[in-house]
């Protein structure tokens, strides 16, 4: 199953984030997926 994921990385003290297309086969052992129907972000967050 493929899905969109929001990935956050930290390298050399800099944090970057982006949406990526992933497949369940790319997940490491113990990682989970959560089905989300609706979500939002408060502008103060």
DODRENNU-221065 format. One line per field, with one value per residue (C-alpha): x, y, z. Coordinates in steps of 0.02 Angstrom, whole numbers, plus 50000, padded with zeros to 5 digits. Example, Ala and Ser with C-alpha at 12.3 -4.5 7.8 and 13.67 -1.06 7.14 Angstrom:
REM residues 2
px	50615|50684 .
py	49775|49947 .
pz	50390|50357 .
REM end
This chain:
REM residues 45
px	50000|50071|50032|50086|50200|50260|50445|50546|50736|50874|51047|51190|51073|50950|50773|50685|50516|50422|50284|50345|50263|50303|50261|50233|50383|50495|50446|50568|50515|50408|50349|50163|50044|49894|49744|49689|49522|49538|49674|49729|49869|49841|49932|50020|50093 .
py	50000|50170|50331|50512|50541|50701|50672|50779|50766|50848|50861|50969|51064|51109|51039|51012|50935|50883|50769|50608|50457|50299|50115|50008|49903|50056|50061|49990|49853|49925|50078|50103|50195|50294|50323|50506|50565|50750|50858|51039|51145|51295|51445|51470|51295 .
pz	50000|49955|50048|50071|50220|50301|50335|50455|50451|50552|50477|50538|50655|50517|50517|50351|50310|50155|50091|50009|49928|50027|50023|50178|50126|50161|50345|50472|50594|50734|50636|50613|50498|50559|50446|50462|50395|50441|50516|50529|50599|50709|50633|50801|50792 .
REM end
